[in-house]
């Protein structure tokens, strides 16, 4: 069994320092007569102890977050009050958060389960030809989508570069996308460079609150720029030296759509972890596994070389793609090494 990864002393000091800084940040002190009436708003983005709030007129106000507010994230509906005068750049204060309809969270080794965005009903899972197409990363996002019950749309970006790949890799990508489509997932092919397929993607957005997710370098911010050309988001090319994507979005940010609804651009990550889920929940997140789950000969079946494994039999019979089962095993194998100790989970 793989040993759990432990924080070294330097990492432990950094975690404690970050926690102490959060506790030491002072509340902006306003008397009630210095604040206007309570009103509703939407969190556009959050930066530490303050957030940008959109009021009902569409104006954006930078607000301090009351310490009593336990959690606040992009997309939250809040109650806030405008200040009669600005204090340290703050124009108001967030006092309460409404109940969320949904919440997308990302496991973080240092901060535990970290919320990314709230009140979303559609997740655009972006993959691309470069830096590399990875069905395993797609499967990680699909498991997360299945776990919280939000419909994903799979988007292959940079399709203009497909012709630069060898035929075997092109076929591998097409095989994966076709398999996802056969399971009922919507699959779109677009190019942020040529705008091919962009109209089909835009057609899926009105009336929805969608979040754009994917690993660094897949072109999420470029797609947002094409969808909302008046929005100025920073984009960078894939690193020539490492082939890895560069982080271009630092915080999740809410953008209103002209046709109704909203689009949230989220920070890119190298790998989306799933250590917060039980192994059985991960397996359930693979839709094509569900018909055979529970059919193994032994209750503690690892779905590898175990005798009477229903998943292995389904692969041999051609009912489940072998690469899907391989992705499942890679995810399970990574969970112990990625999972922090219990203290870090609570943090």
PyMOL commands that set and color helices and strands:
alter all, ss='L'
color gray80, all
select helices_A, chain A and resi 9-24+32-34+135-148+159-164+167-182+198-202+220-227+279-284+287-289+310-316+322-338+342-346
alter helices_A, ss='H'
color red, helices_A
select strands_A, chain A and resi 35-47+50-54+60-65+77-87+90-97+103-108+112-118+122-128+151-157+186-189+209-213+253-256+262-265
alter strands_A, ss='S'
color yellow, strands_A
deselect
rebuild
show_as cartoon
